[in-house]
Amino acid sequence: MQIITAVLTGVLVLLAGNLPWAGFGRIGGLAAQNFRVGVVAPWAIIPMALYLWAYWRFISGAWGGDTSAGARRAYLRANRLSARVWSASLGAGALGFVTLLVLLSLAARLVPLPTAAPITTPAAMPVVTAFLLLVMQSVVAGVTEEAAFRGYMQSMIERRHGVVIAILVNGVIFGLLHFGNHPRDVLLMVPYYVAVSAVYGGLTWAADSILPAVALHSAGDVIVLTRWWISGLPEWQLAETPPPLVWASGIDAPFVLTTLVAVALAALTTWMYWLLRTVRGRSVCITVTNTA
């Protein structure tokens, strides 16, 4: 029951932050309206930025009823970090991204990864306007998805069932809710999104804060969406021509090497997260001592 409550709460937090930008069904959000009206200027960024600010203030407990403010602050887990922990977090998260790329290379040899529709913009929309809207899309995704999945959902589950179960649950839900990117292959892509959630969720657990994950998620989306826009290739397709499946070509040297590198990087990332958690713990102790 507690897991169900956490999942429903996380989805509600996601929708509350995302719907004004993305819309729902035939009801277009701010992004869609900017693609239809006033396409020359990225005007939708301003109201969405104001909304995101108010949204963050509420889910972090800064606004709203005093009775639930403490719980919202704890669930969001947007704890402040020292400069040392920030740098260690970004380094560990970057290593996690490298691990994801190698895992994708390995997955492409095991199963045919799906294609996706290219990102298109109105002919009258300037490139700068399209890019700024893409950046806003990345920020919206980084803030709302991390708040929902690695903040509220993971925090609620982790307290009772531990970080592994919390990451598995939020990873599966994270993957299922990305069905719009590949509706026919959503179940095939769930392991990929679980791996993505392991990077972000593990980082949140190690740093005891979603802030590094928010920063990396937003910056990462800018990169992958820009590449998708320019090349037509989604983030899970590393090359225009997919490599041969190992079931057809047989186990070859590149497959074995990729497997070994993936295992080594996954182990190194895990070790870096443990090290980061230690650094974070020492930073908290120093802060408490200085305060006392």
N, C-alpha and C positions, 0 to 999 in steps of 0.2 A: 504493500500500500504506500509506503514511504517513497519507493522508487517511482510509482505512478504519479504521486503528488509532485515529485521533483521534475518529472518529464513535463507534466502539464504546466507547471509554473514556468519552466524554462521556455516552453513554446509560447506561452503568453507574453513573456518578456521579449522574446524575439519579434513576435507580431506587433507588439506595441511600438517597438523602435523602427521596424522595417516597413510596415505598411504605408506610412505617409510617403515614402520614396518609391517603393515598388508597386503600390496599388494592389488590387485583388480582382482577379477575373477581368471583366470588362471595364472595371473602374480603374482608370489609370492613375498612378501616383504622380508625384512631382517630376520624376525623370521622364515619364511618358508625355506629360504635358509640355515639358521643355522641348521635346522632339517634335511637337505639333505646333506650338505657338511661340513666337519670338525665338526662333532657332539660332539666330545670330549670337545672342548673349546667353551665358550660363546662369540665367536668373534663378533657377530652381535651387541653386546652392545656398542662397541666403536664407530662405525660409526653412530649408532642411537643417542647416547648421544651427539655427535658433531652436528648432524642435529637438535636435539631438542634445543640445545643452540642457534644455528643460527635462528631457527624458533621463539624462544622466543624473541630474540633480535629484530626481524622484527615486530612481532605483538605487541610488547610493545612500538614501536616507537623509539627504540634506533638506529635502522638501517632503511634505506629507505629515501624516499623523505621528505624534511622538511615540505612540505605543508600538508601532511597527518599524520605526526608523532604525533601531539597533539591529533588528533582524535583517532588514534590507541591506544595511551596510555590511553585515557579516556575510550574507549570501553573495553579494557582488564581489567581494574580496579585492577591491581596488586599493590595496594597501600601498602606502608610499614606500619607496625604496631609496637606499643610499646610492651614490654615484658608483660605488664599487659593485653593488649588487646589480645595478642596471647594466653595467658593462659586461659582467659575467653572464647575465641573463640573455643579452643580445648575442653574445658569442655562442652560448649553448644552443639557443634557438636557431642560429644560422647553421650550426652543425646538424641540427635536426632537419633543416630544409635540404641540406646536401644528402642526408640519409634518405629522405623521401624521393629525391631524384633518382638515386641508385635503385631504390625499391621499385620505382616506376619502370626503369629499364628492365628490371628482372620480371616484373609483371607482364610487360609487353612481349616477353618470350614465352610466357605461360598461357595467356589468354588474349584473344583479339579485343583490344580496348575500343570503346565506341567512338564514333565521330560526333561532332556537334556543329550546330549551325554557326556560321560566322557572325561576328559582331558588325552590324551595319549602322550607318548614321545617315540622316537626311542629306541630300546633295547640297542644299543651301547652308548647311551647318559648317562653320569654319573648323579647321583641325584643332585649334586651341580650345574652342568651346567644347568640342567632343572630348578632348583629353581632360579638361577640368571636370566635366560631368563624370567621366570614368574614375577620376580621382575621388570624387564625392561618393560614387558607388562603392569604392574600395573602403573608404572611411566608414560609411554606413554599415557595410558588412563586418568590418573589423570590430567596431564598437558593439553593435547589436548581437552578433553571433558569439563573440567572446563573453559578453555580459550574460547571455542566455545559457550557453552550453558550458563554458568553463567557469563562469561565475555562479549563477543561481543553481543550475542543474547539477553540476559537478560538486559544488560545496554541500548541497543538501544530501546527496548520495554518499559522498566521501566520509561524512561524519559518522555514518552508521555502518557502511559496507566497505570502506577503504577506497584507495585511489584507483586500483586496478578495475574494480567493478564500475566505479564512477566513470572512468574513461571509456570502458567498453559500452556502457549504456549511452552516454552522450555522443559517442562516436557513431553508433548505429542510428540513433535519431538524427544526428547531423547528416549522415549519408542519405537516409530516407527522405529528408526534407530538401535534398538537392535533386530530386527526381526531375525537376524542370530542365536540367542540363542534359539529361539522357534518360527520358521516360521509359524506354524499352530495356534499358540495361541498368536500372537503379540497383538491383540486388547484386549484380556483378561488380558494381563500383563501391559497394558498402565497405569492403576491406580497405580500400584506398582512403576513404573518409575516416575510418577507425584509426588508420596510421596517422593521418593529419591531426586527428584529435589527440593521439598519443603525444605528438610533438607539442601542441598547444596546451593540452591538459597536464602533461608531465612538467612542462615549463611553469605552469601556474602553481602546481603542487610544490615544485622546488623553490620558487621565488616567494610562495605564499601571497601571490598577487597576480591579477589578470593583466596588469598594465603592460608588461613586456609582450604578452601574447597579443594584446590589442595593437601595439605598435608594429609587431612583426606581421600580423595578419593583414593590417591595412597596407603596409609597404609591399608585402608579397603580392597582394591582389592588384596593386598598381602595376607591378611587373608582369604578372601572368595575363591580366586583362589587356594590357597594352600589346603584348605579344600576340594574344588571341585576335585582337583587332587588326593588327598589321599582317599577320601570317595566316589567319583563319584556323589556327591550331589551338585547341583548348589546352589547359594546363597539364592534363594527363597524357597528352601526345607529344613526345619529345622530338619526333621526326616526322616529316611529311610521308615518308614511306615506312610502314611498320616493319620491324625485323621479322625473320622467319620464326614460327613457333617451334619450340624445342621438340614438340611431339612429331613434327614433320621432318625437321632437320637433324634431329638427334642431339645428344648432349655434346656440346663442343667447348673449346677452350674459352671463348668469350662468355658463355653462360656460366661456366664454373668460376671464372674470375669475378664476374658480376656478383655471383652468389657469395663468394668469400668476402668481397668488399662490402656487400650489404650487411652481412653478419658482423663484420668488424666495426663498421660505422654505427650500427645499432647498439653494439656493446659500448662503444666510446661515447655515444650520446647519452646512454643510460648512466654511465660513470660521471659524465659532466653534470647531469642533473643532480646526482647525489652530492657531488662537490658543491654545486650551487646551493643546495639546501643547507649544507654545512656553513657556507659563507653567509647565507641569509640568517641562519640561527645566531651566528656570532655577531652579526650586525645588530640584531634585535637586542642581544644581551648588552652590547656596548651602549646602545641607545638608552636602555632601561637604567643601566648603571649611571650614566651621565645625568639622566633626569633625576635620579634619586640623590 
